[in-house]
Amino acid sequence: MKITVIFGGLILLVFFMIQASSILIPFLFAVFFSILLTPLSTFFEKYRIHRILASILSVLLGITFLAGIIFFFYTQIANLAQDLGVIEERINEIFDQFSGFFNAYLNVEPDTQLDSAQDAIVSFLQDNAESLTRGVMTAATTVTMFFLIPIYVFLLLMYRDFLKDFFIMVFSRQERNPKVELILNKVRSVVQNYITGMFIVICILAVLNSTALTIIGVDHPLFFGVFAAILNVIPFLGPIIGSILPIIYSLLTMDSLWYPVAVLATFYVIQLFESNLFTPMIVGQRVSLNPLVTLLAIFIGGQIWGLAGMILFIPALAMLKEVFDEVDSMRPYGYLLGKVKTREQTEKEYFAGRLSRFKKNISVSESKESKDNQAEVSKKERKKKSGAGKNAAKKSE
Protein backbone atom coordinates (compact mmCIF):
# COMPACT_ATOMS: atom_id res chain seq x y z
CA MET A 1 0.00 0.00 0.00
CA LYS A 2 2.81 2.40 0.88
CA ILE A 3 4.66 1.71 -2.39
CA THR A 4 1.46 2.29 -4.35
CA VAL A 5 0.96 5.64 -2.66
CA ILE A 6 4.57 6.63 -3.42
CA PHE A 7 4.30 5.72 -7.10
CA GLY A 8 0.94 7.46 -7.36
CA GLY A 9 2.44 10.59 -5.81
CA LEU A 10 5.38 10.49 -8.24
CA ILE A 11 3.02 10.15 -11.22
CA LEU A 12 0.95 13.10 -10.02
CA LEU A 13 4.12 15.12 -9.41
CA VAL A 14 5.42 14.47 -12.95
CA PHE A 15 2.02 15.30 -14.42
CA PHE A 16 1.91 18.55 -12.45
CA MET A 17 5.45 19.45 -13.54
CA ILE A 18 4.56 18.91 -17.20
CA GLN A 19 1.31 20.85 -17.04
CA ALA A 20 2.76 23.72 -14.98
CA SER A 21 6.07 23.93 -16.87
CA SER A 22 5.38 27.48 -18.08
CA ILE A 23 5.18 28.56 -14.42
CA LEU A 24 7.76 26.32 -12.77
CA ILE A 25 10.63 26.72 -15.26
CA PRO A 26 10.96 30.54 -15.07
CA PHE A 27 10.38 30.45 -11.32
CA LEU A 28 13.15 27.89 -10.74
CA PHE A 29 15.53 29.84 -12.96
CA ALA A 30 14.62 32.94 -10.95
CA VAL A 31 15.30 31.09 -7.68
CA PHE A 32 18.79 30.10 -8.81
CA PHE A 33 19.57 33.56 -10.19
CA SER A 34 18.28 35.25 -7.03
CA ILE A 35 20.48 33.02 -4.87
CA LEU A 36 23.42 33.91 -7.10
CA LEU A 37 22.67 37.65 -6.92
CA THR A 38 22.02 37.70 -3.16
CA PRO A 39 25.67 38.55 -2.25
CA LEU A 40 25.61 41.41 -4.76
CA SER A 41 22.41 42.83 -3.31
CA THR A 42 23.82 42.43 0.21
CA PHE A 43 26.96 44.29 -0.90
CA PHE A 44 24.86 47.23 -2.10
CA GLU A 45 22.85 47.24 1.13
CA LYS A 46 26.04 47.51 3.20
CA TYR A 47 26.51 51.00 1.71
CA ARG A 48 23.09 52.05 3.01
CA ILE A 49 21.31 51.54 -0.31
CA HIS A 50 17.68 50.63 0.19
CA ARG A 51 16.82 47.01 -0.53
CA ILE A 52 14.46 47.98 -3.36
CA LEU A 53 17.18 49.92 -5.16
CA ALA A 54 19.80 47.26 -4.36
CA SER A 55 17.56 44.54 -5.82
CA ILE A 56 16.91 46.61 -8.95
CA LEU A 57 20.64 47.25 -9.44
CA SER A 58 21.44 43.56 -9.00
CA VAL A 59 18.80 42.54 -11.55
CA LEU A 60 19.97 45.18 -14.03
CA LEU A 61 23.58 44.01 -13.74
CA GLY A 62 22.46 40.43 -14.33
CA ILE A 63 20.41 41.46 -17.37
CA THR A 64 23.35 43.46 -18.73
CA PHE A 65 25.63 40.45 -18.43
CA LEU A 66 23.16 38.14 -20.21
CA ALA A 67 22.55 40.79 -22.89
CA GLY A 68 26.30 40.93 -23.51
CA ILE A 69 26.38 37.16 -24.02
CA ILE A 70 23.41 37.31 -26.43
CA PHE A 71 25.01 40.16 -28.38
CA PHE A 72 28.27 38.19 -28.63
CA PHE A 73 26.50 35.17 -30.12
CA TYR A 74 24.47 37.40 -32.46
CA THR A 75 27.61 38.95 -33.94
CA GLN A 76 29.37 35.59 -34.19
CA ILE A 77 26.40 33.95 -35.92
CA ALA A 78 26.20 36.89 -38.31
CA ASN A 79 29.85 36.30 -39.24
CA LEU A 80 29.22 32.58 -39.55
CA ALA A 81 26.30 33.20 -41.91
CA GLN A 82 28.73 34.63 -44.47
CA ASP A 83 30.16 31.13 -44.94
CA LEU A 84 26.81 29.53 -45.74
CA GLY A 85 27.52 29.75 -49.47
CA VAL A 86 30.75 27.76 -49.09
CA ILE A 87 29.00 25.23 -46.86
CA GLU A 88 26.15 24.85 -49.35
CA GLU A 89 28.60 24.23 -52.21
CA ARG A 90 30.43 21.64 -50.14
CA ILE A 91 27.18 19.89 -49.25
CA ASN A 92 26.20 19.80 -52.92
CA GLU A 93 29.57 18.28 -53.78
CA ILE A 94 29.15 15.60 -51.14
CA PHE A 95 25.59 14.94 -52.30
CA ASP A 96 26.80 14.61 -55.91
CA GLN A 97 29.46 12.15 -54.82
CA PHE A 98 26.88 10.04 -53.01
CA SER A 99 24.56 10.29 -56.01
CA GLY A 100 27.33 8.99 -58.27
CA PHE A 101 28.02 6.18 -55.84
CA PHE A 102 24.38 5.10 -55.71
CA ASN A 103 24.08 5.40 -59.49
CA ALA A 104 27.19 3.27 -60.08
CA TYR A 105 26.48 0.51 -57.59
CA LEU A 106 22.69 0.54 -57.15
CA ASN A 107 21.65 1.68 -60.64
CA VAL A 108 19.52 4.55 -59.29
CA GLU A 109 19.30 7.80 -61.26
CA PRO A 110 20.40 10.98 -59.39
CA ASP A 111 17.28 12.86 -60.50
CA THR A 112 15.15 10.16 -58.97
CA GLN A 113 17.08 10.51 -55.73
CA LEU A 114 16.56 14.30 -55.68
CA ASP A 115 12.84 13.91 -56.33
CA SER A 116 12.48 11.28 -53.64
CA ALA A 117 14.42 13.43 -51.17
CA GLN A 118 12.22 16.43 -51.95
CA ASP A 119 9.07 14.31 -51.56
CA ALA A 120 10.37 13.01 -48.25
CA ILE A 121 10.97 16.55 -46.98
CA VAL A 122 7.49 17.69 -48.04
CA SER A 123 5.82 14.69 -46.44
CA PHE A 124 7.83 15.24 -43.26
CA LEU A 125 6.67 18.86 -43.05
CA GLN A 126 3.05 17.84 -43.64
CA ASP A 127 3.14 15.07 -41.09
CA ASN A 128 4.85 17.22 -38.47
CA ALA A 129 2.95 20.47 -38.97
CA GLU A 130 1.45 20.12 -35.54
CA SER A 131 4.88 19.61 -33.98
CA LEU A 132 6.23 22.67 -35.80
CA THR A 133 3.29 24.75 -34.58
CA ARG A 134 3.92 23.51 -31.07
CA GLY A 135 7.56 24.51 -31.45
CA VAL A 136 6.55 28.04 -32.46
CA MET A 137 4.25 28.25 -29.43
CA THR A 138 7.10 26.99 -27.24
CA ALA A 139 9.34 29.73 -28.62
CA ALA A 140 6.68 32.31 -27.78
CA THR A 141 6.44 30.88 -24.27
CA THR A 142 10.23 31.10 -23.94
CA VAL A 143 10.15 34.79 -24.83
CA THR A 144 7.49 35.30 -22.17
CA MET A 145 9.73 33.52 -19.65
CA PHE A 146 12.56 35.95 -20.33
CA PHE A 147 10.28 38.79 -19.25
CA LEU A 148 9.01 36.95 -16.18
CA ILE A 149 12.37 35.82 -14.78
CA PRO A 150 13.71 39.35 -13.93
CA ILE A 151 10.45 40.16 -12.15
CA TYR A 152 10.65 36.94 -10.12
CA VAL A 153 14.31 37.60 -9.30
CA PHE A 154 13.53 41.12 -8.08
CA LEU A 155 10.70 39.89 -5.83
CA LEU A 156 12.77 37.02 -4.43
CA LEU A 157 15.62 39.41 -3.61
CA MET A 158 13.19 41.82 -1.98
CA TYR A 159 11.48 39.24 0.23
CA ARG A 160 14.36 36.82 0.90
CA ASP A 161 14.30 37.39 4.68
CA PHE A 162 10.53 36.98 4.71
CA LEU A 163 10.76 33.69 2.78
CA LYS A 164 13.54 32.45 5.08
CA ASP A 165 11.35 33.11 8.13
CA PHE A 166 8.49 31.30 6.38
CA PHE A 167 10.56 28.13 5.85
CA ILE A 168 11.78 28.27 9.45
CA MET A 169 8.20 28.54 10.68
CA VAL A 170 7.05 25.65 8.49
CA PHE A 171 9.84 23.16 9.20
CA SER A 172 10.63 23.91 12.85
CA ARG A 173 8.63 23.60 16.02
CA GLN A 174 10.78 26.16 17.80
CA GLU A 175 10.73 29.85 17.04
CA ARG A 176 14.28 29.80 15.59
CA ASN A 177 15.54 26.30 14.87
CA PRO A 178 19.29 26.42 14.12
CA LYS A 179 19.12 23.16 12.13
CA VAL A 180 16.60 24.59 9.66
CA GLU A 181 18.75 27.71 9.27
CA LEU A 182 21.78 25.46 8.70
CA ILE A 183 19.95 23.57 5.94
CA LEU A 184 18.86 26.80 4.25
CA ASN A 185 22.41 28.17 4.39
CA LYS A 186 23.80 24.93 2.94
CA VAL A 187 21.26 24.93 0.11
CA ARG A 188 22.14 28.54 -0.71
CA SER A 189 25.88 27.83 -0.63
CA VAL A 190 25.44 24.76 -2.86
CA VAL A 191 23.63 26.79 -5.53
CA GLN A 192 26.13 29.64 -5.31
CA ASN A 193 29.12 27.29 -5.47
CA TYR A 194 27.62 25.37 -8.38
CA ILE A 195 26.74 28.40 -10.51
CA THR A 196 29.91 30.39 -9.80
CA GLY A 197 32.08 27.29 -10.17
CA MET A 198 30.47 26.35 -13.47
CA PHE A 199 30.91 29.94 -14.70
CA ILE A 200 34.65 29.81 -13.93
CA VAL A 201 34.94 26.40 -15.63
CA ILE A 202 33.09 27.73 -18.68
CA CYS A 203 35.49 30.69 -18.92
CA ILE A 204 38.51 28.37 -18.72
CA LEU A 205 37.06 26.00 -21.33
CA ALA A 206 36.17 28.91 -23.62
CA VAL A 207 39.76 30.13 -23.57
CA LEU A 208 41.20 26.64 -24.11
CA ASN A 209 38.73 25.71 -26.88
CA SER A 210 39.16 28.99 -28.75
CA THR A 211 42.96 28.84 -28.48
CA ALA A 212 43.04 25.23 -29.71
CA LEU A 213 40.75 25.96 -32.68
CA THR A 214 42.86 29.00 -33.57
CA ILE A 215 46.03 26.91 -33.55
CA ILE A 216 44.39 24.21 -35.70
CA GLY A 217 43.18 26.83 -38.18
CA VAL A 218 39.41 26.50 -37.93
CA ASP A 219 37.46 29.64 -38.82
CA HIS A 220 35.31 31.36 -36.16
CA PRO A 221 37.19 29.77 -33.25
CA LEU A 222 35.74 32.15 -30.66
CA PHE A 223 32.16 31.20 -31.49
CA PHE A 224 32.76 27.45 -31.51
CA GLY A 225 34.92 27.60 -28.40
CA VAL A 226 32.49 29.62 -26.29
CA PHE A 227 29.48 27.66 -27.56
CA ALA A 228 31.08 24.34 -26.62
CA ALA A 229 32.08 25.72 -23.23
CA ILE A 230 28.54 26.91 -22.43
CA LEU A 231 27.11 23.51 -23.37
CA ASN A 232 29.30 22.07 -20.63
CA VAL A 233 26.51 22.96 -18.16
CA ILE A 234 24.83 19.77 -19.41
CA PRO A 235 27.03 16.99 -18.01
CA PHE A 236 28.16 14.18 -20.33
CA LEU A 237 25.97 15.19 -23.28
CA GLY A 238 26.89 18.88 -23.51
CA PRO A 239 30.59 18.38 -24.34
CA ILE A 240 29.68 15.85 -27.05
CA ILE A 241 27.16 18.21 -28.67
CA GLY A 242 29.57 21.14 -28.36
CA SER A 243 32.37 19.28 -30.16
CA ILE A 244 30.17 17.99 -33.00
CA LEU A 245 29.52 21.46 -34.47
CA PRO A 246 33.19 22.49 -35.06
CA ILE A 247 33.97 18.96 -36.32
CA ILE A 248 31.20 19.14 -38.93
CA TYR A 249 32.16 22.70 -39.87
CA SER A 250 35.82 21.78 -40.36
CA LEU A 251 34.78 18.70 -42.32
CA LEU A 252 32.67 20.79 -44.70
CA THR A 253 34.99 23.77 -45.12
CA MET A 254 38.48 22.25 -44.91
CA ASP A 255 40.21 20.30 -47.68
CA SER A 256 41.85 17.71 -45.42
CA LEU A 257 40.47 15.20 -42.94
CA TRP A 258 43.28 16.17 -40.57
CA TYR A 259 41.31 19.19 -39.33
CA PRO A 260 38.19 17.38 -37.96
CA VAL A 261 40.43 14.66 -36.48
CA ALA A 262 42.57 17.32 -34.78
CA VAL A 263 39.46 19.08 -33.44
CA LEU A 264 38.12 15.79 -32.05
CA ALA A 265 41.43 14.91 -30.38
CA THR A 266 41.87 18.41 -28.93
CA PHE A 267 38.36 18.57 -27.50
CA TYR A 268 38.81 15.11 -26.01
CA VAL A 269 42.01 16.14 -24.21
CA ILE A 270 40.41 19.37 -22.94
CA GLN A 271 37.42 17.44 -21.59
CA LEU A 272 39.76 15.07 -19.78
CA PHE A 273 41.32 18.05 -18.00
CA GLU A 274 37.86 19.49 -17.30
CA SER A 275 36.38 16.33 -15.77
CA ASN A 276 39.47 15.33 -13.78
CA LEU A 277 41.02 18.68 -12.81
CA PHE A 278 38.98 21.85 -13.37
CA THR A 279 35.53 20.81 -12.15
CA PRO A 280 36.71 18.87 -9.06
CA MET A 281 39.01 21.71 -7.99
CA ILE A 282 36.73 24.67 -8.76
CA VAL A 283 33.20 23.38 -8.24
CA GLY A 284 34.45 21.16 -5.43
CA GLN A 285 32.76 18.35 -3.57
CA ARG A 286 29.72 20.39 -2.57
CA VAL A 287 27.85 19.24 -5.69
CA SER A 288 28.75 15.57 -5.35
CA LEU A 289 26.22 13.57 -7.38
CA ASN A 290 27.18 10.18 -8.73
CA PRO A 291 27.19 9.69 -12.54
CA LEU A 292 24.18 7.33 -12.54
CA VAL A 293 21.94 9.86 -10.79
CA THR A 294 23.30 12.65 -12.99
CA LEU A 295 22.47 10.78 -16.20
CA LEU A 296 19.00 9.90 -14.94
CA ALA A 297 18.43 13.54 -13.98
CA ILE A 298 19.49 14.68 -17.45
CA PHE A 299 17.23 12.26 -19.30
CA ILE A 300 14.24 12.68 -16.98
CA GLY A 301 14.63 16.45 -17.02
CA GLY A 302 14.86 16.38 -20.82
CA GLN A 303 11.69 14.31 -21.07
CA ILE A 304 9.76 16.57 -18.68
CA TRP A 305 11.04 20.07 -19.48
CA GLY A 306 13.37 19.68 -22.45
CA LEU A 307 16.65 21.58 -22.42
CA ALA A 308 15.58 23.62 -19.38
CA GLY A 309 15.03 20.40 -17.44
CA MET A 310 18.48 19.10 -18.38
CA ILE A 311 19.98 22.27 -16.91
CA LEU A 312 17.75 22.69 -13.84
CA PHE A 313 17.58 19.14 -12.54
CA ILE A 314 21.29 18.93 -11.63
CA PRO A 315 21.39 21.84 -9.10
CA ALA A 316 17.90 20.87 -7.90
CA LEU A 317 19.15 17.37 -7.06
CA ALA A 318 22.21 18.87 -5.36
CA MET A 319 19.87 20.96 -3.18
CA LEU A 320 17.80 17.89 -2.33
CA LYS A 321 20.95 15.98 -1.37
CA GLU A 322 21.91 18.69 1.13
CA VAL A 323 18.42 18.51 2.65
CA PHE A 324 18.49 14.69 2.77
CA ASP A 325 21.92 14.67 4.46
CA GLU A 326 20.67 16.86 7.32
CA VAL A 327 17.41 14.98 7.96
CA ASP A 328 17.94 11.70 9.81
CA SER A 329 15.09 9.82 8.14
CA MET A 330 16.20 10.91 4.65
CA ARG A 331 19.93 10.22 4.92
CA PRO A 332 19.74 6.93 2.94
CA TYR A 333 18.39 8.90 -0.03
CA GLY A 334 21.19 11.45 0.33
CA TYR A 335 23.65 8.56 0.34
CA LEU A 336 22.03 7.21 -2.83
CA LEU A 337 22.42 10.56 -4.60
CA GLY A 338 26.02 11.07 -3.49
CA LYS A 339 29.21 9.91 -5.12
CA VAL A 340 30.34 6.34 -4.64
CA LYS A 341 33.48 6.33 -2.53
CA THR A 342 36.28 3.99 -3.48
CA ARG A 343 38.32 2.05 -0.94
CA GLU A 344 41.22 4.47 -1.32
CA GLN A 345 38.97 7.47 -0.67
CA THR A 346 37.47 5.78 2.38
CA GLU A 347 40.95 5.02 3.75
CA LYS A 348 42.04 8.61 3.09
CA GLU A 349 38.98 9.94 4.93
CA TYR A 350 39.65 7.52 7.80
CA PHE A 351 43.28 8.56 8.18
CA ALA A 352 42.32 12.21 7.73
CA GLY A 353 39.80 11.84 10.55
CA ARG A 354 42.36 10.15 12.78
CA LEU A 355 44.89 12.89 12.01
CA SER A 356 42.38 15.66 12.75
CA ARG A 357 41.45 14.01 16.06
CA PHE A 358 45.14 13.63 16.93
CA LYS A 359 45.75 17.31 16.18
CA LYS A 360 42.70 18.22 18.24
CA ASN A 361 43.95 16.21 21.22
CA ILE A 362 47.38 17.85 20.93
CA SER A 363 45.83 21.30 20.84
CA VAL A 364 43.62 20.47 23.85
CA SER A 365 46.62 19.17 25.83
CA GLU A 366 48.66 22.23 24.87
CA SER A 367 45.84 24.53 25.93
CA LYS A 368 45.59 22.68 29.25
CA GLU A 369 49.33 22.99 29.79
CA SER A 370 49.24 26.68 28.97
CA LYS A 371 46.34 27.17 31.37
CA ASP A 372 48.22 25.29 34.11
CA ASN A 373 51.34 27.38 33.48
CA GLN A 374 49.30 30.56 33.61
CA ALA A 375 47.70 29.39 36.86
CA GLU A 376 51.12 28.69 38.40
CA VAL A 377 52.44 32.06 37.27
CA SER A 378 49.39 33.80 38.70
CA LYS A 379 49.86 31.94 42.01
CA LYS A 380 53.51 33.00 42.18
CA GLU A 381 52.55 36.58 41.42
CA ARG A 382 49.90 36.52 44.15
CA LYS A 383 52.43 35.09 46.61
CA LYS A 384 54.93 37.80 45.70
CA LYS A 385 52.29 40.46 46.13
CA SER A 386 51.18 39.05 49.47
CA GLY A 387 54.85 38.80 50.66
CA ALA A 388 55.51 42.36 49.53
CA GLY A 389 52.42 43.49 51.43
CA LYS A 390 53.52 41.74 54.61
CA ASN A 391 57.00 43.30 54.40
CA ALA A 392 55.52 46.73 53.91
CA ALA A 393 53.29 46.20 56.97
CA LYS A 394 56.26 45.13 59.10
CA LYS A 395 58.27 48.20 58.03
CA SER A 396 55.41 50.49 58.91
CA GLU A 397 55.20 48.94 62.38
N, C-alpha and C positions, 0 to 999 in steps of 0.2 A: 504493500500500500504506500509506504514512504517513497519507494523508488518511482512508483507511478506518479505521485504528486510532484516529485522533482522533475521528471521528464515533461510532465504537463506544464509546469512552470517555465521550463526552458523553452518549450515550443511557443508559449504565449509571449515570452520575452523576445524571442527572435521575430515573431510576427509583429509585435509592437515596434521593434527597432526598424523593421522594413517599412511599416506604414508611417512611422513618425520620423523618417530619415531627414526630411526637409527641415525639421525642427532640431533634431538631436545633433546632426553633423555640424552645423554652424555653432551651436551652443558648446559642443565639446572643443572645437577649435578655439572658441573664445575663452573657455576655461584654461586651456593650455597657454594661450597667449597672455591672458591676464596674470597667470602665475609667473610667467617669464618677465612680464613688465612690472610686477610688484616691487622689486628692488629699485627700479628707476623711479616709480612714483614715490616710494619712501624717501629716496634721495632728494627729490624736489621738495617734499614736505619738511625735510630737516631744515631747509632754508626759509621756513615760515611761508611757504606757498600753500594756499588753500587746497584741500584735497580735490575739489572739483577742477581747479585749474591744473593741478598736478596730473590728474587722470587724463585730462584733455591733451596735455603736452605729451604724455607717454604714448597715448593712442596715435597722435599725429606723427611722432617720431617713428613708431612702428609702421604706419602707413607709408611714410616717406621711404623707409628702407625697402618695403615690398614693392613700392612703385619704381624704385631704382632697379630692382631685379627684373621687373617686367619690362622696363625700358631697355635694359641690356639685351634681353632675349629678343625684343622687337627689332632692334638694330641688327643683331646677329642673323636673325632669320631673313631680314630684308637683304643682307649681303649674300646669304646662302641662296636666295631666290634667283640671283643673277646667274647661278650655275645650272639652273634647271634645263636650259637648252642643251648643255653638254651632257647632262645626265639622261635626257630624253634620247639624244642621238646614240648614246652608249646602250641604252635599253633596247632601242631598235636594232642595233647591231647584234646584240645578244639574241634577240627574238628571231632575227633573220638566220643566225647560225643554228638555232634550234629548229627553225622551219626547214632549213636544208637537211638537217640530220633526220628529221621525221620523214621528209620526202624521199631521202635516199634509202632509208632502212625500212620504213613502214609504208611507202608508196602512198602518201597522203599529200595532196596538193596544198601549198602554203595559203592560197586564197580560201580554201575550205577551212583551214585552221583559223584564219582571221575572222571569217564569218561565224564560225562556231564560238570563238572567244567573245565576239561582240554579242551574239545571242545569249551566251551565258551571263554576261554582265547585265544585259537588259532584264533577263529573267530574275537575276539576283536582286536587282533594284525593285522590281515589281513584287517579288515575294517578301522583301524586307522593308517595304514602305512604312509599315507600322513601326518597325524598330527604328528606322531613320527619324520618323516623327517623334518617337519617344526620346531619341537622342537630342533632337532640337529642344524639346521641352526640358530635358535634363540640363542642357546648356543654359536655358533661361533661368532655371532654378539655381544654377551655380552662380549666375550673375547676381541674383537676389541675395544669395548667401554672402557674397562679398560686401554687400551693403549692410547686412545684419550683423556680421561679426564685429566690426568696430563699435557698434552700439552696445552689443553684449559685453565687450571687453571694458568699455567705459563704465557700465553699470556694475560689473563685477569688481572693478578697481575701487569704485565709490563705496560699495557696501561690503567690502571684504571682512571687516571686523564684525559687522552684523551677521554675515553668513557663518563666520567662525563661531560666534556665540550660539548661533542656531544649532550647529552640529554638536557643540558641547552639551547643550540642553537636551538634544535628542538621544545621544549615546552615552550619557553619564547620569548617574543618580545623584551625585553630589553637585554642588553649585559650580565648582571648577575642578574637574577631574584632570589631574596632570597626565594620565595615560592617554586620554583622548586628545589633549593638546600635543602630546608627543607624536601620536599617529598623524595628526594633521600637519605638523612640521615636517615629518618624514616624507609624507606624500608630496608636499610642496618642494622639498629639496630634491626628491627623485625626478620630478618633472623639470625643475630648473637645471639639474645636472644633465639630464638626458638631452634637452633642447640645446643648451649651450655647448655641451660636449659634441653633439652631432654637428652643430654649426662650425665648430673649430675643425672637426674631421673633414667636413665638406670643403672648407677653405684650403686645407692641406691637400686634399685630393684634387681640387680644381687646379692648384698650382702644378702638382706633379703631372696630372693628365695633360694639361695644356703645354707644359714644357716638353713632355715626351712626344706629343703629336707634332710640335714645332720641329723637334730634332729629326723625326721621321720624314717630315715634309708634307704632311697632310694639310690641305687648305682648311681655313676656319678652325684652327685648333682651340681658340678660346671658347667658342660656342660648344664644341663637342666635349671639351674637358670639363666645363662648368656643368653642362647638362648631365653628363655621366656622374659627376660628383653629387649633384642634387638628388639623383635617383638612388643614391646610396642610403637614403632614409628608409627605403624598402629593403629589409635584409634579404640576402640570398638572391632574390629575383632582380632587384634594382641594378646591381652591378652588371648582371648579364645583359639586361635591356640597354643599359647605358653604353656598353661596349659594342653592341650589334650595329648601332647607327654609324659610328665612324668606320667600322669594318666594311659595311655595305658601301658607304660613300667612297672609301679608298678603292674598293673593288671596281666601282663603276667609273671613277674618274682617273685612276692611275693605270699606267701601261703594264706594270709588272705585278705579279702575285706576291712579291716580297713585301709590299706595303701593307695589305690586310693581315698577312702573317705577323709582321712586326707589330702592328697595332694590337693584335690578339695577345701576343707574348708580353708586350709592355703592360697592357691592362691587367693581365694575369699576375704579373710580378707586383704591381702596385696594390692589387687587392690582397695579395698575401701579406704585404706590409700593413695594410689597413686592418685586416681581421686579426692579425697576431701582435701588432705593435700599437698602432694609433688608437683604435677604439678601446682596447683594454686599458691603456695608460690614461687616455683623456676622459672617456665616458666613465671608466672605472667599474667597480663591482656593484655600484648601487643599482644598476639596471641589469640584474643577473638572471636572465631567463634562459632556460635550456633550449637548444635548437629545435627539438620536437615541438615544444609549446609555441615557439616563435613561428615555425612553418604553419602550424594549425591556425594560429592567430592571423597570419597573412591570408591564407586561403579562405577562412571563415569570414574575415573582414571584407575580403574581395567579393565573396558571394552575397554578403548582406548590404554593404555600402559601396562597393566598387573600390576605386583607387583611394578614396577618403578612408574607407575602412582598413585598407592595408597600411595606411599611415597611422591612424588613430589607435588601432587595437594594441600596438606594441607598448606605448606609454601607459595606456589604460590597464593592461595586464601588469605592468611594473607597479602601478599604484595599488592594484589589488593585492599583489604579493606583499607589499609593505603592510597593508592592513591585516592580511592573513598571518603574517609573522608576529604581530603584536597581540592577536587574539588567541587565547589558549585553545579554544575549540576548533579554530580554523588553521592551526599551524601545519597539519598534514597537507592541506591544499597549498600553502605557501612553499612547503618542501617540494611538492610536485611541480610547481612552477619554476623553482630555482634551478640553478646549474647543477649538474651531476659532478660530484667531487671525486677525483681519482684518489688512489691510495697515497700517492706522493703528496697531493694537496692536503689530505687528511693528516698525514704525518707532519707536514710543515705546520699546519694549524695547531697540532698537539704540542710540538716542540716550542712553537711561538707562545702558546699559552703557558707552558711550563716556564719559559724564560721570563715572560711578563710577571708571573707570580713570584719567581725568584727575585726579580728586580724590586718588586713591591715589598717583599719581606726584608730585603736589604735596606730599602729606604725607610721602612718602619723601624727596623733595629737602629739605624743611624739616627733617626729622629728621637728614639727613646734615649740613646746614648747622649745626644746633644741636650735633651731635656734634663737628664741626670747631671750632666756636667754643669749646666746652668744652675740647677738646684744647689749643687755643691758650692759653686762660686757665690751664689746669693747667700748661702749659710755662712761662708767664710767672711763675706762682707758684713753680714749682720753681727757676727762675733767681733770683728774689728771695731765696728761702730759701738757695740755695747762695751768693749774694753776701753775704747777711747773715752766713752762717757763716764765710766767708773773712775778712770785716772783723773779726768777733769774735776769730778766731784771730790776726790781725795785732795787734790791740790787746793781747791777752794776751802776745804776744811782746814 
